[in-house]
Structure formats: structure tokens, C-alpha cells
Amino acid sequence: MAQLIGCLIAGYLCIYLPWKANEKDEAKKRRDMYNNLNKKSVDEMDKWRR
């Protein structure tokens, strides 16, 4: 029984935590990409206003 619990904890540490960290990294990349696009569109609008 203790081996089963240890195996489940090891699986959690080896699979779930890296997946969660990767998900956060992907979300950050997406957010940065959208922010960059918004900045470019604002710059383009300013260019056309002048």
C-alpha cells in the first residue's frame, strides 16, 4: 500500500507539475504575442493619424 502511495506521489511530481509549468509558459508566450500585436496596431494607427 505504501508503495502505491509513493508511486502516485512520484507520478504527480514527474507528470503533473512539469505539465502545469509548461502550460503557464505557453500562456505567457501567447500573452506576449497578443501584447506585441496590440502594440504594433497602435503604432500603425499613430502613423496613419500623422
C-alpha positions as CSV (number, residue, x, y, z in Angstrom):
1,M,0.0,0.0,0.0
2,A,2.8,2.4,0.9
3,Q,4.5,1.6,-2.5
4,L,1.3,2.5,-4.3
5,I,1.0,5.8,-2.5
6,G,4.7,6.5,-3.2
7,C,4.2,5.7,-6.9
8,L,1.2,8.0,-7.1
9,I,3.1,10.9,-5.5
10,A,6.1,10.3,-7.8
11,G,3.8,10.3,-10.8
12,Y,2.3,13.5,-9.7
13,L,5.7,15.1,-9.3
14,C,7.0,13.8,-12.6
15,I,4.0,14.4,-14.8
16,Y,1.6,16.9,-13.5
17,L,4.0,19.6,-12.2
18,P,6.0,19.9,-15.5
19,W,2.8,19.9,-17.5
20,K,1.4,22.7,-15.3
21,A,4.7,24.7,-15.7
22,N,4.6,24.2,-19.4
23,E,1.0,25.4,-19.6
24,K,2.0,28.6,-17.7
25,D,4.9,29.1,-20.1
26,E,2.6,28.7,-23.1
27,A,0.1,31.2,-21.6
28,K,2.9,33.7,-21.1
29,K,4.1,33.3,-24.7
30,R,0.5,33.8,-26.0
31,R,0.0,36.9,-23.8
32,D,3.3,38.4,-25.0
33,M,2.4,37.7,-28.6
34,Y,-1.0,39.5,-28.3
35,N,0.6,42.4,-26.4
36,N,3.1,42.7,-29.2
37,L,0.4,42.7,-31.9
38,N,-1.6,45.3,-30.0
39,K,1.5,47.5,-29.7
40,K,2.1,47.2,-33.5
41,S,-1.5,48.1,-34.3
42,V,-1.4,51.1,-32.0
43,D,1.9,52.2,-33.7
44,E,0.3,51.7,-37.1
45,M,-2.8,53.8,-36.1
46,D,-0.5,56.6,-34.8
47,K,1.4,56.5,-38.1
48,W,-1.8,56.9,-40.1
49,R,-3.0,59.7,-37.9
50,R,0.0,61.9,-38.7
